[in-house]
C-alpha cells in the first residue's frame, strides 16, 4: 500500500507541478458535483465515513466528499461536475442500470463532466478545482474509486487540465471522452486481490499500477475502442456488444456524443461501427424533488 501511495503521489505531484508552472498567478476556484439522478439508495460523508447522510436529487457536493451506493440491483446515481451553476435535472428512478439504457434524461451542457456510480460503489471526490486562463478553464479532477464500478464522460479539456482516478493499486489518467472502470475483487492463495478493468469507448487513458506480487510499476496506454485488464495484462478491442452497451448507457445519462470505434466482430473480421447517442428530453414529473442542498 505504501508503494501504491508513493506511485500515486509522485504522479499527482508531477501533474500539479506542470499545471502550476504553466499558470503562475492563476486563481484557483472550486468545482462541485451535483446529483442529477438517483435510483435506489445512496449516501455521502464529508468526514471519510465517520458520519453518513442520504443523497437526494439536487444535492451539491464539494471536494472531500465520499459517496456510497446501495447494494440493490440496478441502483445507481449520476453526478454532473461543474462550477456550481444550475444544471437541468433528469428523471430519477427511470432505470438504465449497468446493462440497460432505460429511462430518459436531459441533455447536459457541453462544459460539464458526467459520472455514473453503479450499485455497491464507493467513490471519493478528492479534488475538484478550476483555473481560468486566457485559453479557457483548466480543470483538476481527482477521484478515488475504492470499490465498484463507474462510467464517465469527460468533455474536451483545456491544455494543462488533469483528470485522474485512483484505485487501490494505482492510478488511471483519463485523457478525454468516455471511460468505463470496474474493480474486480478475488482471492488468490487466501489473499484478497483487486484488479482493474478499464474500457475506453472514445479518448484514451494511461494506467499505472503494481502487478500482484511485484514492486515495479507498469504503465499501459489504453486507446479508444480498447479495454485493459490489470489482472491478465490483456489489452483487447471492444466488441460490438460492448460499444452498443456503453452507447446506450451514455444516452440514459443524457450525454450526446458521436462514437466512431473500430471493433472486431465474432468471426475476427475487423469492422467499423459508428454509433450516435443522444440524451433525450425527459418530461417533467409532478412532485419530483428538484431542489437540493449544498454539502459543506
C-alpha angles and dihedrals in degrees: 000000000000090000090049092051090047091053093047094045094049092050092047093047091052091050094047092046091055091049094048093045093055095043107041109170096017114138115238117222130190124255125202140209116229122201108230102165134028126183116179117344132324136167141196138209130200094193102054097270101317091115130016137203129187119256122234133183109279098029111141114214129199131208113285093046121131118211131199129182126208125261096238114119113265093016113147145141132213123217129193115205116211146120095290096272120144113280123198112250127240125216110270122219095026098128125241101140126165096302101036148052099216121145132040129260141189118256109255125226117265094240098066138073123228127211128185121202114201128206121308094012128146116198131172123208094215099168135007113169142140136205117201112220137170089262094049138279117325111210131203114203122176119174128181114212104195097166141356137014137313138179121203142183116207115197120220108296127218114242110278094031121130133207116179135167119201122204133176096279105030147323137281120212109207112211096193149300129032126002135167116200129185134176113215117200122206143152124249117183091337094311122114111239130195122201130184125230112192124181120188113201093177131357122024141265139205115219121198116187147146113247116226110287094003129119093196119084121228125211121207129181115215113203126204113286094026138101129209130204116196091197094063098020085231123154110194136168117254116255122236088253092055092048091049093047094050091046090053091049090052090053091052088050090055095248119146114204142138115236121202109175132161106229135178118238124219092266090056091252112143112233135175115236123188117193127182119200124193129190107228125218112258121220117244115264120219112237093010114148109240100157118080142164137260117245108225 
